[in-house]
């Protein structure tokens, strides 16, 4: 299993929106960066990810699961980019802010910090466990 972080502007697609989709989940569409797209190409059904509210909130608010691997993104008229489908698993007990992450020396190499513009980034096993602990959340 691999771990990921999905960034979304809460006024465009929020954690509450994701939860409302239930077991059918939602396609993570609109990604137009090749590196983020390549990250999604590497995802497998069952992989887990953090759901991160970007812009003003800048915090991890939930956990999602990949339920459909990379497939065409219908919002891409040129057909260059695809998407995965994710469903909400559970909210985190305590949101983990970007400030919390930057204050933790063991997360200095976290892609969210080092490649802050990417909307989909990998999370190592160690980072996953540490952030879950910071969030007071168990799976």
Buried (B, 14 or more C-beta within 10 A) or exposed (E): EBBBBBBBEBEEBBBEEBBEBEEEBBBBBBBBBEBBBEBBEBBEEEBBBBBBBBEEBBBBBBBBBBBBBBEEBEEBEEEEBBBBBBBBBEBBEBBBBBEBBEEBEEBEEBBBBEEEEBBBBBBBEEBBEBBBEBBEBEE
